[in-house]
Amino acid sequence: MLNQLEQLKTFSTVVIDTGDMDAIGSFRPEDATTNPSLVYKALQLPRYQDLVERVLFEYRHRELDVPQAMDQVTVRLGGEILKLIPGRISSEVDARLSFDQVATVQRARQMIQAYENMGVDRERVLIKIAATWEGIRSCAILEAEGIKTNMTLVFSLTQAEAAAQSGAFLISPFVGRILDWYRQHDPERDFGGVQDPGVQSVRAIYRRFREQGYATVVMAASFRNLDEIRLLAGCDRLTIAPSLLKALQESTEPLNAALRAEDIERTQRLPVYVDEKRFRWFLNEDAMAHEKLGEGIRLFARDLKSLEDVLLERWRRLG
């Protein structure tokens, strides 16, 4: 009998949300995703110390270019992960550039060049960018250049549709963080099962994308429990932390597809174009999405600063 992880893989592409090589080798996902928080945690592990030292060794006789060194660490970690998976790695642009379109595009190009310098085809890399308006415009430029993007920190249909209309290869709606916000603001309410607002959000995005025929992949992320995963089985992709992958692997209960593209008819109505004014207004009107987007960027920026501190400290030791 197939376990639930094996059953899930028949409905959705399973992606692992970690930088831990042992977990990646154990669960055999198609793709992998990282973010600044996961990179920072991964680099605390003994097995990655040589990787960090190799990057810093290049700066032993010159001033440390911190942003470049951080990107090199991220790319080299991504390169190691790609040896263990058949699909793509998602690597994130510096979250502190989330409101700087020019700098985001420049850093994304540099990251892709770094991957290609290691012999990695750009088709195996997704550049993760926060789904701010500036990030979405960056996405349009990069996709036109053949650089595939993963628009992350998606909390609303407005963000999702704007990203799809800009040609994003993939979006990452954050199921669990949406639930976190509603639990904080309405702690007495029952958000179990289909009442989970994160599940409802992804289902609405998935339906809109199928109705409008958008090519953009929907990859649900940030799960808090197994029920969220089961209720979104059938979504294009699901990126899941190792602890929840393990729980799925340990269950042999039947798992059915909760989302099925063939059940959704293509609409004849033309989509409403999401321009900058519409984007900013609807994001402003959605308190949850507005707050969680800002919070997500701040948390990633915090971990980037921690990573900077680690790199600077080790580089000074080389001197």
N, C-alpha and C positions, 0 to 999 in steps of 0.2 A: 504494500500500500504506500502511495506517495505521501510524504509529509507535506505540511502546508506551504513550506518554501518551494518545494518542487511543484506543487499545484499552482502556486502563484506565478511561477515562471512560465506557465502555459498561457496565462492571460496577459501579463505585463512584463516588460523588461525590468529586471531587478538590478538596481544600482546600489553600491555600498557607500555609506556616508562616513568615511574614516580615512586616516592616513596610516593606519596600522597594517603593515604587510602581513602579519600572521593571520589577522582576521580576513583580509582579502583572499589569501590563499585558502582559507578554510571554507568560505562560503561561495567561492567561484562566481562572482557577479559578472554581468556583461560589462558594465561601466563602473567608474568610481568618481566620487565628488570630494573635493576638499574646500575648506574655507580658512581664513586666517586663524580662527580658534582651533580647528583641527590640526592645521600645520604646526601651530605652537605646541599643542599637546603631543603630537607625534615626535617632535624634535627633542622632547624630554627623554625619550626612550634611548637606551644605550646603543641600539643598532644603527641609529641615525647620526651618531656623533662624527663618524668619519666623513659623512656627506657634508656636514657643516664645516668641518675642518678643511676639506678640499676647496670649498668655496672661499673661505677666508684666506687660505694659503696664497691665492692669486693677488691678495692685497697686502702681502707681507712687507713690501717695499714701497707702498704708496698709501695715500689716504683712503679710508674705507668709504666707498660710495654705498651708503646704507640702502637706498631704494633698489639699486641694481643688485646688491648682494641678496636682499630679501627675495627679489624675483628669481635670482639664480637658485636659491634654496628651494623655492616653490617649484620651479621647473625641474630641478634634478629629482626632487621627491616625486613629482609627477612622472618623470621618466622611469623611475624604479617601479612605480605602481603599474605603468603600462606593460611592463614585462610579465605581469601576473594576470592581466585581463585581455580579452579579445577586442574590447570596444574602445571607448573614449574616456579621457580624464578631463574633469572640469577644474580649471585653475583660475583663481580670482585676482582681478586687478585690485590694487590698493584701494580699500574702502574710503580712504580720505580724499579720493579723487571723484567721489560719487556725484559732485555738482560741478565738475570741470570736464566738459566734453573733449576739449583739445588734448588735455593731459591723459584722459582715459584712453583715447584712441592711440596716442603715442605709446603708452605703456603696453597696451594690448599687442600692438605690432612688435614691440621689443620682445615680449614673452613668446610670441609665435616664432620669431626669428631665433630665439634661444632654443626652443624645442627643435626647430629645423636644423640648427647647428649640431644638435645631438643625434641627428638622423631620424627624428620623429616627424612623420607626415602631419601637416596641419589638419588633415581630415580626422585625426585621432584626438584632437584637442578642442575643448569648448572653453572659451574665455568667459568667465563669470563676471557679471557687472550688475550692480544694484539697479533696480528698476525705478530710478528717478527719471525725470524728464530728460536730463542731460545724458543719463545712461542709455535711455532708449534711442536718443538721437545718435549716440556713439554706436549703438547696435546697427543702425541702418547703414552707417558708413562702413563698418567692419564687414558686415554680411555682403555688401557690394564688392568687397575686396576678396571674398572667399574665406574670410575668417569667421568661423561659426561661434555663436554666442549662446550663453546660458544666462538668461535674465533672472536674477535671484532676488530674494526678499520681496516676493509678490504676495500682496495681501488683499488685492481687490480685482474685480473684473475690469475696471478701467486700466489698471497697470497691465493686466494680461492682454487685453485687446490692443492697447497701444503697442506692446511689444510684438504681437503677431502681425500687426499692420506694418511694422518696421522691418519685418522679415526675420525675426529671431528664430534661430533653429530650435530653441527650447526655452521654456519658462519653468521656474521652480516656485509654485505656491506653497506657503509655509503653514501646513495644517495645524500643527501643535501650538505654534505661537499665536495663531488666531484664537484657538481655544483658551490659551493662557489669559488673553486679554478679557474675554467674556467672563471667565471664572473670577477674575479679579474684580470686575465691575458688577457682577451679579452672582455672588457666592452661593446664594440659596437656590438658584435655578438648577434643574437637572439638564445637563448637557450630554447625557449618555446616548450611545447609538447614533441614529440618524439625526438627533437633535444637536449633534456636535457642529458648531458653526464653521470649523475648519473643513470638515467633510462636506458640508453644504456649499462652501465657497468653491472647492475644487470641482464638485459635481456641476455647479453652475458654469464654471469656466470650460470644463470639458464639453458640456452640452453646446455652449455658444460656439466653440471652435468647430465642432462637428457640423452644426447648423450652417455656419458661414463658410465652411470649407477651408479654414486656415490650415496651412501646412505645419505650423509650429507645434512641436511636441509638448505635451503637458506632463511634467514630472512632479508629482506630489512629493513634498519633503517635510522634515521636521515633525515626525510622528511622536505622540506621547504614549500610545498604547496600541495593542494588537487590533482592537475593534476598528480603529481608524484605517488601518491597513486593509482589513477584510472588507470594510465598506467601500474601499476605493480600488479593490481588485478589478483589473480590467482597464484602469487608467494606463495611458501610453507607457509611462515609466513610474517607478516608485523608488526613491532613494532612502535607504533604511539603515539605521545604526546597527552595529554588530549585536548588541544585546537583544534587539527585537528580531533580528534574523535568526538568532539562536532559539528564541522562543517559538518562532514559526517552524523551525527545523525539528523541534521536539514534539510538535503536535501532528497527529494523523487524522484529525477531524476533517470532514469534507469541506472544501472551500469552493464557492461558486463565484463567477464573474459578476460583480455588482454594477459595472459599467460596460456597455456593449455598444460600439460605434454603429453597428447595423440596426440598432433600435432607434436611432436618431435620424430623422429625415433632414435633408439639406433644404434650407429655407430659400425662397425666391427673393426675400427682402435684402436689399443692399445694406451692408453694415454702415453704421455711422462712423465717420472718420474721427479719430481721437486726435485733435490738434492740441497745442500747448495749453491754450486757455481752458479747454474742456478737461484736459488731464489734471491741471492744477486745481481747478474748481472741484471736481468730483473727489479728488484725493483729499482736499481740504474738508469736504463735507463728510467724509468717512473717518470718524475719529480713530477707530481701531487701526485702519490701514495707515493713516498719517502717523500715528504714534509708534506703531510697530516698525514701520520703515525707518524712522529716525532712530529708534532704539537699536535696531539691527545694525545699522551703520556705525553707531557709537560703540557697540560691543565688538564688532570686527576691528574698529580703529584701536580700541583698547588692547586687543591681543596683538595687533601689529606693533604697537608701541612696546609691548613686552618682548616680542621677537627682536625688535631693534635693540633693546637693552641687552639681550643675550648675545647678539652678534657683536655689538660694540665691546662688551666685556671680554669676549674671547679674542677679538681682534687685538685689543690692547695687550693681552697676554703674549701675543706673537711678537710684539715690539720689545 
